[in-house]
Amino acid sequence: MITDRSALTGGKVDGYLYLSRDGRPRELALPGLEVFARRGAGPLDGDLQLPGGLWQASRARALAENMRPSRSRGGRPRRRLDDHQIDAWIERLCRLEGEERLTEYRRQAERLGPQLEVTPDRIAALRRKIGAAIGSQQIPTSNRPLAARQAGLPFDPDRIERFDALIVALRSAAPQSRHGLAPSSTSFTVQAFWEAYFSNYIEGTTFTVDEAKSIVFDGALVANRTADSHDILGTYAIVADHEDMSRTATNPDEFLGILRSRHATLMGGRPAIAGVFKTLPNQAGMILFVDPALVEGTVREGWRRLAELDTAWERAVYTMFLVSEVHPFTDGNGRIARVMMNAELVRGQQSKIIVPTGFRTDYLSALRRLSRDDDPSVYVKALRFLHDYSAQIDWTTHDTAEADLRTTNAFAETDDAPRLRLLRPVPLA
C-alpha cells in the first residue's frame, strides 16, 4: 500500500518509497530507490488497486495515516508529513477539489481511524485542520495559504511562487532606466494615443489609425461598434491623464481600489463588467488563470512583494505580470495590466512601455513562457527591449511618431512578418 508521505505523489520521495503491508516490516534497496514497508492494514474501502499487486491509499486514508507521529531516521525524510506539510496539503485539496470533497475525506478518515490504528486525538487534530480550511475552525498554523484561507482571503500559492521567481530574476538583472516624457508636453498626449491604440489592437479591438483618431479626438464612435469605440476612449482617458497615471498604491486595499477604478474607466462601454472582478474562471489556450474565489487574496499577496523591488522598472514589469497572471476581470485584463505597469513607470519618471502589434507574438510568448514554464528570463528581456524601443520613438507629433512606428515594423500583424527591431540610428544614452 503506497501511503504515508508517498501517498501525496503516488511514488518515491527523494529516493525513498514508503509503503505499508499486511505482514512484517520489510526494507529493500534498489538502484536509485530505497523501499520501507511498515506493518499496516490491508486494502480498505476507497483504496485504489494498481498493477503488480500494489495499492494506492485513498485520500482519506492517507490523511489519517499522515497524522500519526513520526521522525526522521538515518538521515532519510521522516515517514509522514510534519504539521506544516499536512496543513499545506489540506489547503491544496480544499483549493483544487473543493470544500464538500474535503469534508467527505474527513468523514471517511474518522471512520477509518480505528482500522488504521490512528488514535482519536490525532483524528480530532485532522478534523480541526480540515475545519480551518473550510472556514468552520480557527487553528494556529505556520502555513501561509491556510492562514490566509482562515482569514477569508485565500490565495493561489502556485502563482505566488511564480511571482517570487520573477522577483529573483528582476533583482539579478541589469539596471534599466529610460527617462519619461514631460507631463505637460504634447509628446505625452501623442504617446498616450498610440499607447491606447496598440493596447487595444493587440487584444483584437482593431481600428484603422484614422478611425481611432476620430474616436479619441472627435468623439465619433464607429457605427455598430459602440462598446469597442468606448474601449479606445476609456484607455486613452486613463493613459493621457498624467495625474492619474502618477498614482501608485501604498497598501493592498489601495491597489485593489485603483485597479477597479481604472478598469471601470477603461471598460466604461461595457458597464456590466466594468470594475467588477470575474465570477467565472477564464483562460487563454492551456493557461487557466486564478480561480475567481482566489483573485482578491492572490492580488493582495502578490502586491506585498512589491516592497522587495527598488526601481520603477522592476516594479512596472512585476506589476504587469501580477495583474496579467491573476486575470481578475472578465475582459480587459491585458489592457489594464499594461496600464498598471505604465503607472509605475510614470510615477518613477520613466518612459512608458508600448507594445505594438509587430511585437505581439513575442510579447505573448514571453508571458506564456513564464506562466507555463516558470521561466522569467524571456519575459524580462522582452520588456527591456520594449522599454528601450518606446524610449527611442519620436513622440513630438503624431506624424513623427507614426513615421518611426511604421519604419520599425510596429504595425506588422502576421507571425511571419519581420521581427520588430530598433532601426533608429540614434543610440540610447
C-alpha positions as CSV (number, residue, x, y, z in Angstrom):
1,M,0.0,0.0,0.0
2,I,1.6,3.3,-1.1
3,T,0.9,5.5,1.9
4,D,2.3,7.9,4.4
5,R,4.2,10.8,2.7
6,S,4.5,8.8,-0.6
7,A,0.7,9.0,-0.9
8,L,1.0,12.6,-2.0
9,T,2.7,11.7,-5.2
10,G,2.0,8.0,-5.5
11,G,5.7,7.4,-5.8
12,K,9.1,7.9,-4.3
13,V,10.1,11.0,-2.3
14,D,13.8,12.0,-2.5
15,G,14.7,8.4,-3.5
16,Y,12.5,6.7,-0.8
17,L,9.2,4.9,-1.2
18,Y,7.1,4.4,1.9
19,L,4.6,1.5,2.0
20,S,2.5,-0.4,4.4
21,R,1.8,-4.1,4.2
22,D,-0.4,-6.7,5.9
23,G,2.7,-8.5,7.3
24,R,6.0,-8.0,8.9
25,P,8.0,-4.8,8.0
26,R,10.5,-5.0,5.1
27,E,13.2,-2.9,3.7
28,L,14.5,-3.2,0.1
29,A,17.4,-1.4,-1.5
30,L,17.2,-0.9,-5.3
31,P,19.3,1.2,-7.7
32,G,18.2,4.8,-7.0
33,L,15.4,3.7,-4.7
34,E,15.0,2.5,-1.1
35,V,11.7,0.9,-0.1
36,F,10.5,1.0,3.5
37,A,7.3,-1.1,4.1
38,R,5.9,-1.0,7.6
39,R,3.2,-3.2,9.1
40,G,-0.3,-1.9,8.4
41,A,-3.8,-2.7,7.4
42,G,-4.5,-4.2,4.0
43,P,-6.7,-2.6,1.3
44,L,-9.7,-0.7,2.7
45,D,-12.7,1.0,1.2
46,G,-11.7,3.7,-1.2
47,D,-8.1,2.4,-1.8
48,L,-7.1,2.2,-5.5
49,Q,-5.7,-1.1,-6.9
50,L,-2.6,-0.7,-9.2
51,P,-0.8,-3.2,-11.4
52,G,1.7,-5.6,-9.9
53,G,0.0,-6.1,-6.6
54,L,0.3,-2.5,-5.4
55,W,-2.4,-0.4,-3.9
56,Q,-2.7,3.4,-3.6
57,A,-4.1,4.7,-0.3
58,S,-7.3,6.8,-0.7
59,R,-7.1,10.5,0.1
60,A,-9.0,9.9,3.4
61,R,-6.7,7.0,4.4
62,A,-3.5,9.0,3.5
63,L,-4.7,12.0,5.5
64,A,-5.4,9.9,8.6
65,E,-2.2,7.9,8.4
66,N,-0.1,11.0,7.9
67,M,-1.5,12.3,11.2
68,R,0.4,9.6,13.1
69,P,3.6,11.0,14.6
70,S,7.0,10.1,13.1
71,R,10.5,11.3,13.0
72,S,13.5,11.2,10.6
73,R,15.7,8.2,10.9
74,G,19.1,7.5,9.4
75,G,19.2,10.8,7.5
76,R,16.2,10.0,5.4
77,P,13.0,12.1,5.3
78,R,10.5,11.3,8.1
79,R,8.0,8.7,7.0
80,R,5.0,11.0,7.5
81,L,4.3,14.7,6.8
82,D,5.0,17.2,9.5
83,D,2.3,19.7,10.7
84,H,3.3,22.4,8.1
85,Q,3.2,19.9,5.3
86,I,-0.1,18.5,6.3
87,D,-1.6,22.0,6.5
88,A,-0.2,22.8,3.0
89,W,-1.7,19.6,1.6
90,I,-5.1,20.1,3.2
91,E,-5.2,23.7,1.9
92,R,-4.3,22.5,-1.6
93,L,-7.0,19.8,-1.5
94,C,-9.6,22.4,-0.5
95,R,-8.5,24.8,-3.3
96,L,-8.4,22.2,-6.0
97,E,-11.2,19.8,-5.0
98,G,-13.5,22.0,-3.0
99,E,-14.9,22.1,0.5
100,E,-17.5,19.4,0.0
101,R,-15.0,16.8,-1.2
102,L,-12.6,17.7,1.7
103,T,-15.4,17.4,4.2
104,E,-16.1,13.9,2.8
105,Y,-12.5,13.0,3.2
106,R,-12.7,14.0,6.9
107,R,-15.8,11.8,7.4
108,Q,-14.1,8.8,5.8
109,A,-10.9,9.4,7.8
110,E,-13.0,9.4,11.0
111,R,-14.5,6.0,10.0
112,L,-11.1,4.5,9.0
113,G,-9.2,5.7,12.0
114,P,-9.7,2.6,14.3
115,Q,-8.7,0.2,11.4
116,L,-5.6,2.2,10.8
117,E,-4.7,2.5,14.5
118,V,-4.8,6.2,14.4
119,T,-5.6,7.5,17.8
120,P,-8.8,9.6,18.4
121,D,-6.7,12.6,19.4
122,R,-4.9,12.6,16.0
123,I,-8.2,12.2,14.1
124,A,-9.5,15.2,16.2
125,A,-6.4,17.2,15.1
126,L,-7.1,16.3,11.5
127,R,-10.8,17.4,12.0
128,R,-9.6,20.8,13.2
129,K,-7.2,21.3,10.3
130,I,-9.9,20.5,7.7
131,G,-12.2,22.7,9.7
132,A,-9.7,25.5,9.3
133,A,-9.6,25.0,5.6
134,I,-13.3,25.1,5.1
135,G,-13.8,28.0,7.4
136,S,-15.5,26.4,10.4
137,Q,-12.5,26.4,12.7
138,Q,-9.5,28.6,13.7
139,I,-6.2,27.0,14.4
140,P,-2.6,28.2,14.7
141,T,-0.6,27.3,11.6
142,S,2.7,28.1,10.0
143,N,1.3,27.6,6.5
144,R,0.7,31.0,5.0
145,P,-2.0,29.8,2.4
146,L,-4.0,28.1,5.2
147,A,-3.7,31.1,7.5
148,A,-5.0,33.3,4.6
149,R,-7.9,30.9,4.0
150,Q,-8.8,31.1,7.7
151,A,-8.8,34.9,7.4
152,G,-11.2,34.8,4.5
153,L,-8.7,35.8,1.8
154,P,-7.4,32.6,0.2
155,F,-4.8,32.9,-2.5
156,D,-3.1,30.7,-5.1
157,P,0.3,29.7,-3.7
158,D,1.5,28.3,-7.1
159,R,1.1,31.8,-8.5
160,I,2.9,33.3,-5.6
161,E,5.9,31.0,-6.2
162,R,5.9,32.2,-9.8
163,F,5.8,35.9,-8.7
164,D,8.8,35.1,-6.4
165,A,10.7,33.6,-9.3
166,L,10.1,36.8,-11.3
167,I,11.3,38.9,-8.4
168,V,14.5,36.9,-8.2
169,A,15.1,37.4,-11.9
170,L,14.4,41.1,-11.8
171,R,16.7,41.7,-8.8
172,S,19.5,39.8,-10.6
173,A,19.0,41.6,-13.9
174,A,21.0,44.6,-15.1
175,P,19.6,48.0,-14.1
176,Q,17.2,49.7,-16.5
177,S,16.4,53.4,-16.8
178,R,14.9,55.4,-19.7
179,H,13.7,58.9,-19.0
180,G,10.0,59.6,-19.4
181,L,8.2,62.5,-21.2
182,A,7.3,65.8,-19.5
183,P,3.7,65.6,-18.2
184,S,2.6,68.9,-19.8
185,S,4.2,68.2,-23.2
186,T,2.4,67.4,-26.4
187,S,4.6,64.3,-26.7
188,F,2.9,62.9,-23.6
189,T,-0.5,63.2,-25.3
190,V,0.7,61.8,-28.6
191,Q,2.3,58.8,-26.9
192,A,-0.9,58.2,-24.9
193,F,-2.9,58.0,-28.2
194,W,-0.6,55.3,-29.6
195,E,-0.5,53.5,-26.2
196,A,-4.3,53.3,-26.3
197,Y,-4.4,52.4,-29.9
198,F,-1.9,49.5,-29.7
199,S,-3.0,48.2,-26.3
200,N,-6.5,47.7,-27.8
201,Y,-5.3,46.5,-31.2
202,I,-3.2,43.6,-29.8
203,E,-6.3,42.4,-27.9
204,G,-8.4,42.3,-31.0
205,T,-10.1,45.7,-30.7
206,T,-8.9,46.8,-34.1
207,F,-9.5,50.1,-35.8
208,T,-7.6,52.0,-38.5
209,V,-5.4,54.8,-37.3
210,D,-7.8,57.4,-38.7
211,E,-10.8,55.7,-37.1
212,A,-9.0,55.7,-33.7
213,K,-8.1,59.4,-34.1
214,S,-11.7,60.3,-34.8
215,I,-12.9,58.3,-31.8
216,V,-10.4,59.8,-29.4
217,F,-10.2,63.4,-30.6
218,D,-13.6,64.0,-32.2
219,G,-15.8,61.6,-30.1
220,A,-17.0,60.0,-33.4
221,L,-17.9,56.5,-32.3
222,V,-17.7,53.9,-35.1
223,A,-21.2,52.6,-36.2
224,N,-22.2,49.3,-34.8
225,R,-19.0,49.3,-32.6
226,T,-20.0,51.5,-29.7
227,A,-18.5,49.3,-27.0
228,D,-15.3,48.8,-28.9
229,S,-15.1,52.6,-29.5
230,H,-15.5,53.2,-25.8
231,D,-12.6,50.7,-25.1
232,I,-10.3,53.1,-27.0
233,L,-11.8,56.1,-25.4
234,G,-11.6,54.6,-21.9
235,T,-8.0,53.5,-22.3
236,Y,-6.9,56.9,-23.6
237,A,-8.8,58.7,-20.8
238,I,-6.6,56.9,-18.3
239,V,-3.2,56.9,-20.0
240,A,-3.4,60.6,-21.1
241,D,-4.1,61.7,-17.6
242,H,-0.7,62.3,-16.0
243,E,-2.1,62.9,-12.6
244,D,-4.0,59.6,-12.6
245,M,-1.0,57.7,-14.1
246,S,1.2,59.0,-11.3
247,R,-0.9,57.3,-8.7
248,T,0.5,54.1,-7.2
249,A,-0.7,52.2,-4.1
250,T,0.8,52.2,-0.6
251,N,-1.2,49.2,0.6
252,P,-3.1,46.2,-0.9
253,D,-6.5,47.9,-0.4
254,E,-5.4,51.0,-2.3
255,F,-4.0,48.8,-5.1
256,L,-7.3,46.9,-5.5
257,G,-9.2,50.2,-5.5
258,I,-7.0,51.8,-8.2
259,L,-7.2,48.6,-10.2
260,R,-11.0,48.5,-10.1
261,S,-11.4,52.2,-10.7
262,R,-9.1,52.2,-13.8
263,H,-10.8,49.1,-15.1
264,A,-14.2,50.8,-14.7
265,T,-13.0,53.7,-16.8
266,L,-11.3,51.5,-19.4
267,M,-14.4,49.3,-19.9
268,G,-16.9,52.1,-19.5
269,G,-18.7,51.0,-22.6
270,R,-19.4,47.6,-21.0
271,P,-21.0,48.6,-17.7
272,A,-22.0,45.0,-16.7
273,I,-18.3,44.1,-16.2
274,A,-16.6,47.4,-15.7
275,G,-14.6,47.4,-12.5
276,V,-16.1,44.1,-11.4
277,F,-14.0,41.1,-10.6
278,K,-14.8,37.9,-12.5
279,T,-17.3,35.4,-11.2
280,L,-16.4,32.6,-13.7
281,P,-13.0,31.1,-14.4
282,N,-11.1,32.4,-17.5
283,Q,-8.2,31.0,-19.6
284,A,-6.1,31.6,-22.6
285,G,-5.2,28.5,-24.5
286,M,-3.9,25.9,-22.0
287,I,-3.4,28.5,-19.2
288,L,-6.1,28.6,-16.6
289,F,-5.9,31.8,-14.7
290,V,-6.5,32.3,-11.0
291,D,-9.9,31.0,-9.7
292,P,-12.4,33.7,-9.0
293,A,-12.5,32.9,-5.3
294,L,-8.8,33.4,-5.0
295,V,-8.5,36.7,-7.0
296,E,-8.5,39.2,-4.2
297,G,-6.3,37.2,-1.9
298,T,-3.7,36.5,-4.7
299,V,-3.6,40.1,-5.8
300,R,-3.1,41.2,-2.1
301,E,-0.4,38.6,-1.5
302,G,1.3,39.4,-4.8
303,W,1.2,43.1,-4.2
304,R,3.0,42.7,-0.9
305,R,6.1,41.5,-2.8
306,L,6.5,44.9,-4.5
307,A,8.3,46.0,-1.4
308,E,11.2,43.7,-2.5
309,L,11.8,45.7,-5.7
310,D,13.7,49.0,-5.7
311,T,13.2,50.7,-9.1
312,A,10.3,51.8,-11.2
313,W,11.4,49.5,-14.0
314,E,11.3,46.4,-11.7
315,R,8.0,47.4,-10.1
316,A,6.4,48.0,-13.5
317,V,7.5,44.7,-15.0
318,Y,6.4,42.8,-11.9
319,T,3.0,44.7,-11.6
320,M,2.1,43.9,-15.3
321,F,2.7,40.2,-14.8
322,L,0.9,40.2,-11.4
323,V,-2.3,41.6,-13.0
324,S,-2.0,39.5,-16.2
325,E,-1.4,36.3,-14.4
326,V,-4.3,36.7,-12.0
327,H,-6.6,37.9,-14.8
328,P,-9.0,39.4,-12.3
329,F,-11.7,40.6,-14.7
330,T,-13.9,39.1,-17.3
331,D,-12.4,41.2,-20.1
332,G,-9.8,43.9,-20.4
333,N,-7.1,42.1,-18.4
334,G,-4.2,42.7,-20.8
335,R,-5.1,46.3,-21.2
336,I,-5.4,47.1,-17.5
337,A,-2.2,45.1,-16.8
338,R,-0.3,47.4,-19.1
339,V,-2.0,50.5,-17.6
340,M,-0.9,49.4,-14.2
341,M,2.6,48.8,-15.5
342,N,2.9,52.2,-17.1
343,A,1.6,53.9,-14.0
344,E,4.6,52.6,-12.1
345,L,6.9,54.0,-14.8
346,V,5.2,57.4,-14.9
347,R,5.4,57.6,-11.2
348,G,9.1,56.9,-11.4
349,Q,9.6,59.5,-14.3
350,Q,10.5,56.7,-16.6
351,S,9.5,56.1,-20.3
352,K,6.3,54.1,-20.7
353,I,6.4,50.7,-22.4
354,I,4.3,50.5,-25.6
355,V,3.6,47.0,-27.0
356,P,3.0,47.5,-30.8
357,T,1.3,45.0,-33.0
358,G,4.5,43.9,-34.6
359,F,5.8,42.6,-31.2
360,R,2.5,41.0,-30.1
361,T,3.7,37.4,-30.8
362,D,7.0,37.9,-28.9
363,Y,5.2,39.6,-26.0
364,L,2.6,36.9,-25.6
365,S,5.2,34.1,-26.0
366,A,7.2,35.7,-23.2
367,L,4.2,35.7,-20.9
368,R,3.4,32.1,-21.7
369,R,7.0,31.1,-21.1
370,L,6.7,32.5,-17.6
371,S,3.2,31.2,-16.9
372,R,3.7,27.7,-18.3
373,D,7.4,27.0,-17.5
374,D,8.1,29.3,-14.6
375,D,10.9,30.9,-16.7
376,P,11.0,34.7,-16.3
377,S,14.2,35.2,-18.4
378,V,12.4,35.8,-21.8
379,Y,9.8,38.0,-20.3
380,V,12.3,40.3,-18.6
381,K,14.3,40.5,-21.9
382,A,11.1,41.3,-23.9
383,L,10.0,44.1,-21.6
384,R,13.5,45.5,-21.5
385,F,13.5,45.5,-25.3
386,L,10.1,47.3,-25.4
387,H,11.2,49.8,-22.8
388,D,14.3,50.7,-24.9
389,Y,12.2,50.8,-28.1
390,S,9.5,53.0,-26.6
391,A,12.0,55.5,-25.3
392,Q,13.5,55.9,-28.9
393,I,10.3,56.7,-30.7
394,D,10.0,60.4,-31.6
395,W,6.7,61.3,-29.9
396,T,6.8,65.0,-30.8
397,T,3.9,64.9,-33.2
398,H,1.5,62.2,-34.5
399,D,3.3,62.3,-37.8
400,T,6.8,61.8,-36.4
401,A,5.6,59.1,-34.1
402,E,3.7,57.2,-36.9
403,A,6.7,57.6,-39.2
404,D,9.0,55.9,-36.6
405,L,6.5,53.3,-35.8
406,R,6.0,52.3,-39.5
407,T,9.7,52.3,-40.1
408,T,10.3,49.9,-37.3
409,N,7.5,47.4,-38.3
410,A,5.2,48.4,-35.4
411,F,2.1,47.7,-37.5
412,A,3.1,44.2,-38.7
413,E,0.3,41.8,-37.9
414,T,1.3,38.3,-39.1
415,D,3.6,35.8,-37.4
416,D,5.8,35.7,-40.5
417,A,6.4,39.5,-40.5
418,P,9.9,40.7,-39.9
419,R,10.7,40.7,-36.2
420,L,10.5,44.1,-34.7
421,R,13.9,45.8,-34.4
422,L,15.1,49.1,-33.3
423,L,16.0,50.8,-36.5
424,R,16.5,54.4,-35.4
425,P,20.1,55.4,-35.8
426,V,20.3,57.5,-32.6
427,P,21.9,55.2,-29.9
428,L,20.4,55.1,-26.4
429,A,22.3,57.0,-23.8
